[in-house]
Amino acid sequence: MPQPIALGINTDAYQPIERKLKLTRQLIEVMLETQHPFSLITKNALVERDIDLLAPLAEKQLVSVHFSVTSLDPHLSAKLEPRASAPHARLRAMRRLSDAGIPVGVMVAPVIPWINDAELEAVLEAAHDAGASTAGYVLLRLPLEVAPLFRDWLDTHHPDRATRVMSTINQLRGGKDYNSEFGTRMRGEGVYADLLSNRFKLARKRLGFDAQHSHWPKLDCTRFLRPLPPRVDSPQGSLF
């Protein structure tokens, strides 16, 4: 029995080049052919293009789609994610997928102290209104080379808040820019982390998100069909 595959975890499955190459669409076609369960997470409204494939998969509980939404402010979103779809476009795509019967969710990520953290409830509410049934959030992570890049971004776009932002991040990460320990790297530790967690839980409960499956709906792993081997033409004809 297969286990669900997650597309878009390390890098978005709908990069701008996907419009031309259609690599993700080809993967979804294979999933449909083999009835293999999978989930998607993306910042790109281009996922709407593949509703014709995702809808029949959803009918059999074989797919769920999550949208990563960082901010409802198009100006902040453009500075943080210059090649991602605008917030309103992601919400529109969320609604269209939901209307097509495809389970959708929202991931508020990354949550950045003093930059977009105040929008947590607003993003959850907008996503819920757009049809999202599940929700999650991820605190900003700054592993390895990402930390100096983020510091440069802060100095460029928010120099007045840079010291305060990094001070809070360090408090969340045991005095460092990042702590990779499993179980805390997505949430952080300390007073700020606890406050953020409580805000999320209260908003999720108020809006009616599914608390039992706050990240991913359960997918059906029993329908898998072994793919047929590629057909090789025989010089003796199609009977052999």
HELIX and SHEET records of a PDB file:
HELIX    1   1 GLU A   18  LEU A   21  1                                   4    
HELIX    2   2 LEU A   23  THR A   34  1                                  12    
HELIX    3   3 ALA A   45  ASP A   50  5                                   6    
HELIX    4   4 ILE A   51  GLU A   59  1                                   9    
HELIX    5   5 PRO A   74  LEU A   80  1                                   7    
HELIX    6   6 PRO A   87  ASP A   99  1                                  13    
HELIX    7   7 ASP A  117  GLU A  119  5                                   3    
HELIX    8   8 LEU A  120  ASP A  129  1                                  10    
HELIX    9   9 VAL A  146  HIS A  157  1                                  12    
HELIX   10  10 ALA A  162  LEU A  172  1                                  11    
HELIX   11  11 VAL A  191  LEU A  207  1                                  17    
SHEET    1   A 5 ILE A   5  LEU A   7  0                                        
SHEET    2   A 5 PHE A  38  THR A  42  1                                        
SHEET    3   A 5 VAL A  63  SER A  68  1                                        
SHEET    4   A 5 VAL A 104  VAL A 111  1                                        
SHEET    5   A 5 THR A 134  LEU A 139  1                                        
END                                                                             
